[in-house]
Amino acid sequence: MGEMKITKFDNIDLQGLDEDAELIPLLTPEDEEQMNRESLPETLPVLPLRNTVLFPGVVIPITAGRDKSINLIKDANNGSKTIGVVSQKDESVENPGPEDINTVGTVARILRVLQMPDGNTTVIIQGKKRFKIDAVLTEKPYITAKVSEAMEQRPDEKSTEFEAIIDSIKELAFKIIKDNPNIPSEATFAIKNIQSNSFLINFVSSNLNLAVNEKQQLLEIPDLKERALATLKYMNMELQKLELRNDIQSKVRSDMDQQQREYFLHQQMKTIQEELGGLSYEEEVDEMAEKAKKKKWGKKVKEHFEKELAKMQRMNPQVAEYSIQRNYLDLLLDLPWNEFSKDKFDLKRAQQILDRDHYGLEDVKRRIIEYLAVLKLRNDMKSPILCLYGPPGVGKTSLGKSVAEALGREYVRMSLGGLRDEAEIRGHRKTYIGAMPGRIIQSLKKAGTSNPVFILDEIDKLASSHQGDPSSAMLEVLDPEQNSEFHDNFLEMGYDLSKVMFIATANNLSTIQPALRDRMEIINVTGYTIEEKVEIAKRHLLPKQLEEHGLSKKDLKIGKRQLEKIVEGYTRESGVRSLEKQIAKVVRFAAKSIAMEEEYNITMTNEDVEKILGPARLERDKYENNDVAGVVTGLAWTSVGGDILFIESILSKGKGVMNITGNLGKVMKESATIAMEYIKSNAETYGIDPTVFDKYNVHIHVPEGATPKDGPSAGITMLTSLVSLFTQRKVKKSLAMTGEITLRGKVLPVGGIKEKILAAKRAKIKEIILCADNKKDIEEIKEDYLKGLTFHYVTDMSEVIDLAITKQKVKNAKTL
């Protein structure tokens, strides 16, 4: 049974009259008898109702809004005041026709028509008896129909079964009124005062909270007893719904009471904590909860955060764990969970950025463009782990910035040099005071996205200690199959690193743990030629230094020849870091001259360069003459790129002892021993008297004794030096060599070929001896680097001697 109210236009909600009404519409048995005796007109104007059904004897108010309805009410009110009321089949139909209305309705009498202040017409009608539409006569200006009475079958008044049904209806009505707060308690008196059984059934049916079609079904039941049973069934259903709703509300109220109790206790605890520590943290907690609503994290992370936030609320702010818990929650909120920057797949633009920022490095740039191309086509490729390997100063780290700009990603750099604590990578467990997340997680927090370009600088300089092995901790970070759930000890949850593009840099691959090296794609970033260095200086280094020193291009000009002089005379490196320092000195000289208002040449000459930088110092790379026996030029690889070195050997009278100096490593000393033994076993082949080995001591020296040297690359150089020494014959002019030797007389390949070739070009070398297996390395080098060089590929030591040693004796040759 619903709330009593008057509804909107053409909406009828049979809820009885408003509680402010003067009369409660009750029908006495006498009134009912009189209604039943009244005859039914043959034709009636028919009023369609949208959302309710009128039952006989019941009084309801309606508000008319449709023009047809208003005209019908006016005409009927001025006439017989009798109309036919039927319900619409579909209340959404605005202008119902004969096919849109039900055929069984109720004859109604207009009791009162009210003109409301807002201009609407409200009419109060009372149902009389049921009727049936036999035929529709007109549709304009409103529907009129030929009707007949729908006869009602009534049970015997003395039927005990019917009386029991009536009593059940009254009892259920009382319960519904009691349980439903929307029905006023006065409705109980109305039910008690209804004397007519049929009116009671109609009154209750009218006020039940039923759909229009269900009420229409009740109205159409011709047997009063059957209608009573159907009404009873609906009343039972409504009572059950009310009881269920009340149970739910009771439980909710109980839960609310519990929440209020907890809130009260929290407020007390907060007040006590403020009194103890003078610090309020409630706002902090609320702010965290508000931030959490905006995060894109998954269900698992959300539940974990809410659990940890509740834990912090229960903590005393004075305890040490509170600050750790707060830092932990701050980290969860600051991390970019599922936040990714959009990749830019304009490959031409990416190529332009790489070419703009880096001169040369074609292999590296091609690999990056290949990666972008695959990512553009698949859009779900796991980011590869690239390792840029090469000497210092060739642009490995700065290359990462260009990659980030080309991809449109954030740039993050993490230096690993000297890192010896595993917790720097994985973080500390938050049970410790001062616990922090690892630097991987911290860097992602700083980046603000989960897919930055992440530079792992100097990965070859990771160190081990009693605090753990950081390189082992990096295994999970750099494995595309594992890093989708990277576990940080502080975070205590898996974090997805699979979308991060890691680029590692290294100077020396031999110090990288094999398992770690296996996870990375190695890209060799080799050194630059003199021409490339000059071009880099002109395009990048000089403009950068001018800007940093507050000068413009008009204040200083350095030509290509002067830049070449700086490269050759003042730097010895594969990269351009030292070159930049020398250019900075020249720029500082110009800045000082401008500041002190001194005259200087804006266009630098060679003399100006020498005046500023001093005499050219690095002449060691220059090839030395071949006038002395036992002096041979070798090619070496160092951490700063390629270099040439000189092997010197000398004889002195003695007992055949061999001394080796020059701060040489174990492998290099072994190469000297192998060369010596090979010569002894093949002395007659090279025209050497075997007795000299017992009469003379041999001393082998490699200059720059303070610089450590090691490796097998100088094997054939030492062999050539010793043969030249024992035969006192000249070594071929402008020749350099590199290769490992064996006791059997074989020449083996070595590494670092490109760097060694560049060193040979700097030293004006014309011919180079290499192992035949190194030919493939030469084929990979650009032709520009090879201009002016002749290569001799050998497989046996005898070939080396034939190529390197001439027939001509040296000046002042010793007689052995």
Secondary structure, 3 states (H helix, E strand, C coil): CCCCCCCCECCCCCCCCCCCCCCCCCCCHHHHHHHHHCCCCCEEEEEEECCCCCCCCCEEEEEECCHHHHHHHHHHHHCCCEEEEEEECCCCCCCCCHHHECCEEEEEEEEEEEECCCCCEEEEEEEEEEEEEEEEEECCCCCEEEEEECCCECCCCCCHHHHHHHHHHHHHHHHHHHHCCCCCCCHHHHHHHCCCHHHHHHHHHHHCCCCHHHHHHHHHCCEHHHHHHHHHHHHHHHHHHHHHHHHHHHHHHHHHHHHHHHHHHHHHHHHHHHHHHCCCCHHHHHHHHHHHHCCCCCHHHHHHHHHHHHHHHCCCCCCHHHHHHHHHHHHHHHCCCCCCCCCCCCHHHHHHHHHHHCCCCHHHHHHHHHHHHHHHHHCCCCCCEEEEECCCCCCHHHHHHHHHHHHCCCEEEEECCCCCCCHHHHCCCCCCCCCCCCHHHHHHHHHCCCCCEEEEECHHHCCCECCECHHHHHHHHCCCCCHHHEECCCCCCEECCCCCEEEEEECCHHHCCHHHHHCCEEEECCCCCHHHHHHHHHHHHHHHHHHHCCCCCCCCECCHHHHHHHHHHHCCCCCCHHHHHHHHHHHHHHHHHHHCCCCCCCECCHHHHHHHHCCCCCCCCCCCCCCCCCCEEEEEEECCEEEEEEEEEEEEECCCCEEEECCECHHHHHHHHHHHHHHHHCCHHHCCCCCHHHHEEEEEECCCCCCCECCCCCHHHHHHHHHHHHHCEEECCCEEECCEECCCCEEECCCCHHHHHHHHHHCCCCEEEEEHHHHHHHHCCCHHHHCCCEEEEECEHHHHHHHHEEEEECCCCCCC
